[in-house]
């Protein structure tokens, strides 16, 4: 399989978030996922939706991440969670089927593909990781 360009429609998303230094992600993200596992039932998720791990923004070495579900609206956000409107955009898509610890390698493949094709990636490093049956569907937004 090769990376490919796809369109994603606008959607709403509710979940738990954090902002931290890049070198803290490997310890703080598992904690965020554990809290999400305990509280995910509070999110009024769309039927047949899958958990999303969204890298909302990178500012220097600081990352803003959110773990949650797509929702129909932002009218019902559980306490301590955040709601986001994710605009329609084009992405480079890649399916990661290896160990979770090697997801970075799949994002490198996306970035190499973009470079070879002359595609400019979003300067905020906006990414979506949609987990379906232990397979990661990775999306990196195009500028």
N, C-alpha and C positions, 0 to 999 in steps of 0.2 A: 504494500500500500504506500502511496505517496501522499504528502500533504495536499489538501485542496482548499480552494476558496469557497466559502459558503456565506449565506446571508442568514442572520438571526433577526427575528422580529422583536419589536419592543416588548419588554415584559417587566413585571413587578416582582420584587424579591424581598423576603423577610428572613432575617437570621441574626446570628451573634457575630460581633466584629471585634477586631483588635487592630491597633497600630503599633508597630514595633520596628526595631532595627532588623535588617536582613539577617544578621548572624543570630538573632533570637528566634527566628521562625521555626527552626527545627525543634525547639523545646516548647514554644508557646502554642504552635498549631495543634499538636496532639492534645493539649489541655483544652483548647477551644473545641475540638471534635468530641472530646468526652462530654463537655458541658452540652454541646449540641445534641448528642445522643440522649442525654437525660431530659432535655427540654423540647426536642423536635415535635413532640405530640401537641405542643401549644400553638404551633404555626398552622393557620388554615390553608394548608398546601392545596394546590390544584390536584385533581385526581390524576393518577398515573405520572406524577412528577418524580424526579430523582434529586437527591441532594446535590447542591452546587457549592463549590469552593471558589469564590471570586476574589481575584486580586484587583481591587478597585483602583489602586493608585500606588505608584512608587514616586517618592520625592527624595531624591538623593539616595541614601541607604535605608530610608524608612518606607515600610510597606503598610498599606491598609488592606486587610483581608476581611472577608465575611463568609460565614458558612451558614447555609439555610436552604430554603425552598422557594420555587416560583409560587406566586399567589395571584389571585384574581384582581385584588385591589390592595391599597395601602391603608384601608379603613380600620383594620383590626391588627395592630402590631402589639404582641405581648410585651409586658414590662421587661425592660432590660435588653430588648432586641431593637434592631434598626430596620427600616424599610428603605428600599432603593428602587428608583425607576431606571431601568437599563434600556437606553435608546436602541433603536434598530441600527445595525451596523454590519459591515463585512468582516469576516474573520478567516484566518487560516486554521483549518481543522486537521487534527491528527488523532488517531485512536491509539492509546497506550495500553498494552496488554501485559507489560512486565511488572516487576516489583514496584511498589509505591515509591520506594527510596530512589528509583531511577527515573521518576517522572521528569526531572530536570533534563535528562538526555533527550526525551521526546520534545521538550520545548526548544532544545538546541536544534533539533531537526527542523522544527517550524521556522526558527530564526535563519538557519542556513538556506532553506527553501526561499524565504522572503528575500534574502540577500541576492541569491542567484537569479530570481525573477525580477529584481529591481522594485520590490514592494516595500513601502515604508510602513513600519509597524507603529502602533499608537505610542506616542512618547511617554504616556503615563503607565505603560506596561500592563494595560488592562487585559486580564486573562480569565477564562472560565474553565473550571474542571468539573464536568458533570459525570458522576459515578453511576454506572449502570451495570449491575451484576458483576462487580469487581473489575470492570473495564472502565478506564478513564477516557472520556471523550473531551479532548483538549481543544480550546479555542483561544487564539490570540488575535486581538482586534487589530485591524488595518487602519491606518490613518486616513 
